[in-house]
């Protein structure tokens, strides 16, 4: 989900004039929009759905890394023990 600078850079003045167009572009393109003031980036806007997906992917990856760290340190349980703990046995 990388930005296309030819399409996804929007001056704040454009956002003030036509906010609906900018929001619609972010939602339809599924890419973040870089908002600029005097040629410098000041904020990033993206759709709520894309933000939620990114947050879920980040949380999943953090859980994977934590699980791998647990394996490296010997903190693990057998499948049978995990099922018993969750009442799935």
KEKE-3310 file (N, C-alpha, C; in steps of 0.2 Angstrom, whole numbers, plus 5000, padded with zeros to 4 digits):
npx = (5004:5009:5012:5007:5015:5012:4998:4994:4997:4991:4988:4984:4975:4968:4961:4953:4945:4938:4934:4927:4931:4944:4944:4936:4945:4955:4949:4945:4957:4964:4975:4986:4984:4995:4995:4999:5007:5013:5021:5027:5026:5012:5002:4994:4981:4969:4957:4945:4943:4954:4964:4960:4962:4976:4980:4975:4984:4996:4995:4993:5006:5014:5010:5014:5028:5030:5026:5036:5047:5044:5045:5059:5064:5060:5047:5034:5020:5012:5001:4991:4990:4987:4974:4967:4968:4960:4948:4945:4948)
npy = (4994:5007:5024:5033:5046:5055:5055:5054:5065:5078:5095:5105:5115:5110:5100:5108:5114:5104:5092:5080:5074:5071:5062:5052:5048:5042:5031:5024:5021:5014:5018:5028:5046:5059:5074:5090:5106:5121:5114:5104:5088:5086:5078:5062:5054:5041:5028:5023:5009:5004:5008:5001:4988:4988:4990:4978:4969:4973:4970:4956:4952:4957:4947:4935:4937:4938:4925:4918:4922:4917:4903:4903:4905:4894:4894:4885:4875:4859:4853:4845:4850:4863:4862:4857:4867:4877:4870:4861:4848)
npz = (5000:4995:4993:4978:4972:4962:4962:4975:4983:4991:4993:5007:5005:4994:5000:5009:5000:4992:5001:5001:4988:4991:5001:4996:4986:4993:4999:4988:4981:4990:4996:5007:5008:5006:5015:5012:5017:5011:5003:5011:5019:5031:5036:5036:5027:5028:5023:5034:5034:5028:5037:5049:5044:5042:5056:5061:5054:5059:5073:5072:5067:5077:5087:5081:5081:5095:5098:5092:5099:5111:5108:5106:5119:5125:5131:5129:5125:5124:5110:5115:5128:5126:5120:5131:5140:5134:5134:5124:5122)
capx = (5000:5013:5008:5009:5016:5009:4991:4992:4999:4986:4989:4979:4970:4963:4957:4948:4940:4934:4936:4924:4935:4950:4942:4934:4951:4959:4945:4944:4963:4966:4982:4986:4985:4999:4993:5005:5007:5019:5026:5030:5021:5010:4998:4993:4974:4967:4951:4944:4943:4961:4967:4958:4966:4983:4981:4975:4990:5001:4994:4995:5013:5017:5008:5019:5035:5030:5026:5043:5051:5042:5048:5066:5066:5058:5040:5029:5015:5010:4995:4986:4989:4983:4967:4965:4967:4954:4942:4944:4951)
capy = (5000:5013:5030:5036:5053:5058:5054:5054:5070:5083:5101:5106:5120:5106:5097:5113:5116:5098:5086:5073:5071:5068:5056:5046:5045:5038:5025:5020:5019:5010:5020:5034:5052:5064:5081:5095:5113:5124:5109:5099:5084:5087:5073:5056:5052:5035:5026:5019:5002:5002:5009:4995:4982:4989:4989:4971:4966:4974:4966:4949:4952:4957:4941:4930:4939:4936:4918:4915:4924:4912:4897:4903:4905:4888:4894:4882:4870:4854:4854:4842:4854:4869:4860:4856:4874:4880:4866:4858:4841)
capz = (5000:4995:4990:4971:4973:4956:4963:4982:4987:4991:4997:5012:5001:4990:5005:5011:4994:4990:5006:4998:4983:4993:5005:4991:4982:4998:5000:4982:4979:4996:4998:5011:5005:5010:5015:5012:5018:5008:5000:5016:5022:5037:5039:5031:5028:5024:5025:5041:5033:5027:5044:5053:5041:5044:5063:5062:5052:5064:5079:5070:5066:5084:5090:5078:5084:5102:5098:5090:5105:5116:5106:5107:5126:5128:5134:5124:5128:5119:5107:5120:5134:5124:5120:5138:5144:5131:5134:5117:5122)
cpx = (5004:5010:5011:5009:5013:5001:4989:4994:4994:4988:4983:4973:4965:4958:4951:4943:4935:4936:4933:4928:4941:4949:4940:4940:4955:4955:4945:4951:4966:4974:4981:4987:4989:4997:4999:5003:5013:5024:5029:5024:5019:5006:4997:4985:4973:4961:4951:4945:4951:4965:4966:4962:4973:4984:4980:4981:4996:5001:4995:5002:5017:5016:5013:5026:5035:5030:5033:5048:5050:5045:5056:5068:5063:5051:5035:5025:5014:5003:4989:4985:4986:4976:4964:4963:4961:4948:4940:4946:4945)
cpy = (5006:5018:5031:5043:5057:5059:5056:5059:5076:5089:5102:5111:5116:5102:5101:5114:5110:5092:5080:5070:5067:5062:5050:5043:5040:5031:5021:5017:5014:5011:5026:5040:5056:5071:5085:5102:5116:5119:5104:5095:5086:5082:5068:5055:5045:5033:5022:5011:5000:5003:5003:4989:4982:4988:4982:4967:4967:4970:4959:4948:4952:4950:4935:4931:4937:4929:4915:4916:4919:4905:4897:4903:4898:4888:4892:4877:4865:4856:4851:4847:4861:4868:4860:4863:4878:4876:4863:4851:4836)
cpz = (5000:4991:4983:4972:4968:4958:4970:4986:4986:4995:5001:5009:4997:4995:5008:5006:4993:4995:5003:4993:4986:4998:5001:4987:4987:4999:4994:4980:4984:4997:5002:5006:5009:5009:5016:5014:5016:5006:5004:5018:5029:5040:5033:5033:5024:5026:5031:5040:5032:5033:5048:5050:5043:5051:5064:5060:5056:5070:5078:5070:5073:5088:5087:5081:5091:5103:5097:5096:5110:5115:5108:5114:5129:5132:5129:5128:5122:5116:5112:5126:5132:5123:5126:5141:5141:5131:5128:5117:5122)
residu = (UNK:UNK:UNK:UNK:UNK:UNK:UNK:UNK:UNK:UNK:UNK:UNK:UNK:UNK:UNK:UNK:UNK:UNK:UNK:UNK:UNK:UNK:UNK:UNK:UNK:UNK:UNK:UNK:UNK:UNK:UNK:UNK:UNK:UNK:UNK:UNK:UNK:UNK:UNK:UNK:UNK:UNK:UNK:UNK:UNK:UNK:UNK:UNK:UNK:UNK:UNK:UNK:UNK:UNK:UNK:UNK:UNK:UNK:UNK:UNK:UNK:UNK:UNK:UNK:UNK:UNK:UNK:UNK:UNK:UNK:UNK:UNK:UNK:UNK:UNK:UNK:UNK:UNK:UNK:UNK:UNK:UNK:UNK:UNK:UNK:UNK:UNK:UNK:UNK)
# end
